[in-house]
């Protein structure tokens, strides 16, 4: 049974999690990683509950977006959808009139945003996980169905986390170990809600209600990624599944109405739903990542990161402004001066094609002496930084300048249409020890054990794996047959 409001407003939160709530220390990422384990101990669940209590206290005085009465939810959802569609139509009209992209100045900017939001996207749907074991409760059917659809019903090609992991891999956007701790806040909230769903049931329902509404930034992101030649499918999939007719947005409203107490509770449940909805807006999100990108700062971060392992790997014959490269890289704080010295010496020529910069020739080309030192994402950032305003054409670092007289390139979808279709061969058995173990345990499990095992394998830590996908397929097949 979910806790009453006096139970989740705990005064005894630990100092560590208090720091996490204010953004200090590394509490968000630490809790995120603890909650991303296949099974959780009591201490981790308790920490998750404390964390949620603090986040709820943090948003207590914030204005809520939900209507005052649950009976107004349908009109509220429809109004939001109409507003988003109208604003998106205005955006498209502006683009047709020649306005530049609203979000992404260049390809590096877009890839940077995909990387910044990764901690949240890699736990997509996690807030509903704790309700899976209550799938037999008809009042929770819409919520459980939403979670299973986030998991692609066991289809790797539709599992949201698999899709985002593939996106990160395709564009070489990992590792993510240097991301700021605050970027894990929203993911930690979602994981904590999933871990404490029974105690925070109204908040889970409210979070789901807010988070599943169609946001304008989703539509614009998909449009501009496609324009830049970057796969937008993860985002276009969300546009369809979150629709207000038969999708998650509509279902989230129905879930609230299904779960509202039939016996008088003085409106406590609904107020907690409204409080949970506020958690969907906590922490840096997509727009913060879009607006916070500064390519000069990102270049400095990349070079400072490389200096840790590269400061002793260069010979002394090449000197820049009187210092060897090793001497420059030994002092990460002097990276801005080092880059300025490279410009002054003509190694980097900003605002010109990258092939005019001798430094770029060290990174890419037939005799690139530093080939492999920088990831493709890092190369894209350096490429766009050197080109300056010309990078607005969205060229990948592997491409040449745009054709004469053109400032836009083929979209991702256009490039996909131009490629020959691949004929898929027979599916091979996946080599995965967890999948083998799952099949073995299911073969001897009684119905209760089987249900528990399938639920465990559908956790945020496991559902995207071969074993988790198989568990999801079997779980959903048993309920939809």
N, C-alpha and C positions, 0 to 999 in steps of 0.2 A: 504494500500500500504506500502511496506517495506520502511524503512528510507534510505536515502543516507548516505554515510560513514561519512560525516561531522556531521550527527545527532547522531550517536551512539558513536562517540569519544567525549563524554561530559567532560568538564573540572570541572564540579561542583559536583563531587561525594562527598558523605558525608564522614566524618572522620571515622564513624563506618564501612562503607563498605570498606574504604581504609585499615583499619586494617584487615578486613576479607580477602582482596585480598592478603595480605602479610602473612596471617596465624596467625596473632595476635588476641587476644580476642576470642570471640565465634560467630563471624559473620556468618560463614558458616552454622553451625547447626541452628542458630536462623533463618536465611533466609530460610533454608530448611524446618523448621517446619512451618513458615508462609506460604510458598508456598504449603504445604501439606494440606491446608484447602479446603473444598468442593467448596467454592467460594472465589474469591480474590477481595479485595478492590483496589481502585486506588493507594493508598500509597504503597501497597505491589507490585503491578505491576511496579510502578515507581522504587522501590528499586531493583526489579529484573532486570530492564533495566540498572540501574546504575552498578549493579554487573557484568552483561555481558560486559558492556563497559570496565570495569576495567580488566576483565579477557582477553578480546581481546587485550587490551593494553599490558598486561603482556606477551602475546605470540607473539606480533608483530615482534620481531626480531628473533624468533625461526625459524629454517629451516622447511619448510613444506614437507609433504610426497607426496602431490598430484603432478601430472605432470604439466608442464607449460601450456598445452593446453587441453581443455576438450575433444577434439577428440582423445586423447591418453588414456582416462579413461578405456576403455575395455581392452586394452593391459596391463595397470597398474594393474587392478584387477586380470587378469589371471596370471600375473607374481607373484603377491603376493600369490595367491592360490597355484601355483606350488612350490614356495619357502617354504611355510608352510608345504605342504605335504611332500616335500623332507626332511625337517628338522625333521618332526615327524617320518618318516620312519627311519631316522638315530637314533633317540631316541629309537624307539622300538627295533632296532637291538642291541643297546648298552644294553638295559635291558635284552634281550635274552642272551647276553654274560655274564650276571651276575652283571652288574652295578646297584648300589642302586637307589632308587627313586630320581629323580632330584629335586622335589619340597618339599616333605613332609618327614621329618625325622621320624615321628611317627604319631599316630592318633591325639594326642593333637595339633600338628603343623597344620594338615589339618583343624581341627575344629576351631582353632584360625583364620586361613585365612578366612574361611567362615563367621566368625563373623566380621572381620575387613572390608570386602567388602560389608557387609549387607546394609549400607546406600545407596550405589549405586544400588545394585540389587533390593531394595525395591521400586525403581522408574523406573524400566526398561521400556523403550519406552517413557518416559515422554516428551522428547524433541519434539515429534511429536504431542502432544495433541492439540496444538493450531490450527492445520490444519484440525481437524475433521469437524469443522463447514463449511469448504470449500470443503466438499466431492463432491459436484456437479461439481466442476471444473475438467474437464478431465485431465488437466495437473498435478493434484495432486493425481490422483487415486492410483499411486504406493506408495506414501507416506502414504496416509490414510489406504490403505490395509496393509501396514507394521505395522502401529499402531494397527489396529484391530487384526492382528496376534500375536502381543506382548500380547494382551489381550486374546488370545486363542479363538477368535471369540465368546467369552462368555462361553466357556467350562472351568470350574474351573480346570480340569485336565491338561489344556494346557496354562492357564493364567500364565505368567512368575512370576508375583508378588505373586500370590497364591502359586505357587510351591516353591518359596524361603521362604515365610512365613512358609510353612509346613516344609521345611528343618530346619529352625531355631527352630521350635517347636519340631520336632522329636529328635533333638540332644541337646535340652535345652540350646540354645545359646543366649537366651535373658534373662534379659533385656539388652538393648544397651546403657543405659544412661551414661555409663562411657567411651564410645569411645572418642578418641581424636577429637577435632573440625575439624582438617584438613581432616578427613575421610569423612566428609560431603561435601567436595568441589565439587567433580564430580557430586554427586546427586543434589546439589544446582544449578550447571550449567545446568543440564538436565531439572530440574523443571523450571528454569528461561527461558530457550529457549522455553519450552512449553507455558509459560505464556505470552511471548512476541514474538510469532511466526510471527505475521504480520510485526512488526518493524524489526525483525532480520531474515527474510525469507532466504536470501542467507546463513547466518551462520547456520541456522537449517538444510538446505539441505547439507551443507558441513560437519557438525557434523555427520549427519546420514550416509553420504558416508564413512567417516573414521571409525565410530564406528561399522558399520555393516560388515566390512571386517573380515574374519576369522583369529583370532590370534592363534599363536602356543600354548600360555599358556592355551587356552580353551581345546585343545585336551589333553594336558598333565595332566591338572587338572582332567578332566573326567576319564582318565585312572588310575590315582593314587588314586582318591577317591574310585573308584570301587575296586581297589586292597586292600584298607584298610577297606573294608566292609561298606563304607559310600555311600549313595544313590547319584549317579552321574547324575540322569535324567535331572535336571535343565540344566546342562552343555552339555549333549549329545543332548538335544533338540536344543540348540543354534548352535551346529555344523551342524545340519541338516537344520534349517531354514535360516542360514546365508550362505548357499552354493552359489557358483558363477555361477550356471546354471539357476535355477529357483527361487532361494531364495533371501534373503534380500540384499546380497552383489551385485548381478546383478541388482536388482530392484533399489538400491540406485544410481547406475551409470545411469540408464535410467531416473531416476527422475531429475538428474542434466541436462541431455540433453533436457528433456521436458521443463524445467523451464528456460533455458537460453534465454535471450531476443533476439527476432528476429530482433529488431531494434538496431542500433549501440548504445552502452553505454560506449565505450572506455574500455571495459574489466572490468568495475567496479564490476559487478555482480559476475563474475568468481573469481576475487581477493577476494571478500568477502566470497565466497564459500571456497576458500583455507584457509582463516583465520578461518572460522568456523570449518574446519577439525582439526585445531590445538587444539581446545578446547577438543577434545576427549582424548588427552594425558595429560591434566592438572590434577594435584593433585595425591595423592597416589593411586596406582592401585593394581591389583592382584600381580604383581611381587614385588612391595614394601612390601606388606604384607607377601609374601613368604620369602623374604630375610631379613625382619626385625624381625622375630620371635626369641626370646631368652627365652628359657623355664625358666631359673632362674628368669628373670625379670617378667615373667607372674605369676610365683608362688608368688613372692613378691607382685605383684599388687593384686592378689586374697586375700592373707592374710591381706593386708592393708585394703582392702575393708571390709572384715569380722570384722576387729578389731573395726570398728566404732560402730557396734551394739552388738558385742560380748564381749567387754572389761569388762562388769559388770556382766556377766552371769555365771561366773565360781566360784566354791567354793575355799576357800583358802588353803585346805589341800594339794593340789598338787602344789609343787614348783619346778621350773626348774632354776638351777644355782642361787639359793638363792632368786628368785623372784616368786611371784604367777603369774598364767596365766593372771589374771586380770591386774596386774601391767605391764606385758609385752605388752599386747594388748592395754593398755591405751596410749602407745607411738608408733604410727605407724612407726615412723622413726627408731625404734629399732627392727622392724620385722626381718631384716637380722640376727641380733645377737640372736634373739629368735629361729629362725630355726637352727642356728649353735649350740645353746645350746641343742636343742632337739636331734640333731645328736650326740653331745658329750655325752649325757646321754643315748644314745642307743635307744631312742624313734623312731628315723628315721635312717634306714640303707640304705644309697644310694648305688646303683649298685647291689642290691639284690632283690629277689622277694618281693613284697609288704607285703606278709603275715609275713615276718620276722620283719616288723616294727610294734611296739606296737601302734604307732600313727595311722597307717592305720586301725588297729582293732577298733579304736574309731569311724572311719568314715563308715566302712563297716563290715558286719558280723552279726551274730545272736544277739549279745548284744552290738551293736555299740551305744555308749552313745551320739555321735554327728551325728547320722543318720538324714539326711535332712538339715543339716547346709550348706553343699556345693551342688551346682547344679551338674548334671551329667557331664557337660563340665568341671567344676572346679575339680571334682574328676578325670577326665581323665588327666588333666594337672598334678595334684599331683601324680597320678599313674605313668605317664611316667617320671616325674622328679625323683621319687624315683628309678625306674628301670634303668634309665640311658640308656646306649647303647642297652640294651636288648629290649627296647621299640620299636626298629626298626622293630620288628615283627608285629607291628600294632595291638596288642591285645587291645580290649576294657577293661575298668577297671572292667567289670563284668566277664571277661574271665580269665582262668588260663593261665600259660605259654604255648607256642607253643609246639606241640607234639615233642618228641625226634627226632632230626635230621632234623626238618623242621623250616624254618625261615619265611615262608609265609603262610597265612591263606586263607580260602575260600573268594572269592571276593563277593561283594554285589550281583551281578547278580547270582552267583552260589548259594548263600544262598536263594535268591528269588525263584530260580527254585526248591529248595529242600522243600519249604514250600507248604502245601496243598493249592489248589486254593480256594478262598472264593467265594461263590455264592451270588451275590448281590440281595437283596430283592427289593421290590417296593420302588421307591424314595418317601420320605416323603416331605410334604410341609415344606419349611424352615420357621422357626420362626424368622421373621425379620421385625421390624416396618417400616424400609425404603422401603423394598420390597412391603409391603402392601400399603404404601403411593404412591409409584411409579405407581402401577397398578391402584390405584384409580384416580390419576391425569391423567394418559394416557387415561382412559376411557372417559373423558370429554374434552380432549385437541383437538384443531383444528390442522391441519397439521403443521403449523409453530410452535405452542407451543410444539407439540410432538417432533419435531426435536430439539428444544432448550433443552427440558428436557432430552432427550436421550444423547445429547452431554454433558450436565452438569454431568450426572451420569457416564460418561466415563472418568472423570477426574482422575489424578493420585491418588487422595485421596479416590476415590469411586469405581473405576472400578473392584477392586478385591473383593468387597463385594457382597452379594447375589443380591442386587438391581443393582449394577453396571454390574454384569454379565448378568442379565436379559436385561438391557438397551443395552448392547453390542450385544446380540443375536438379539434383535428386530432391532437395527440399521443396522446390517449387513445383516439380512434376507431381509430387504426392498431393499437392493442394489444388492443382489446376486440372487434374485428370477427372 
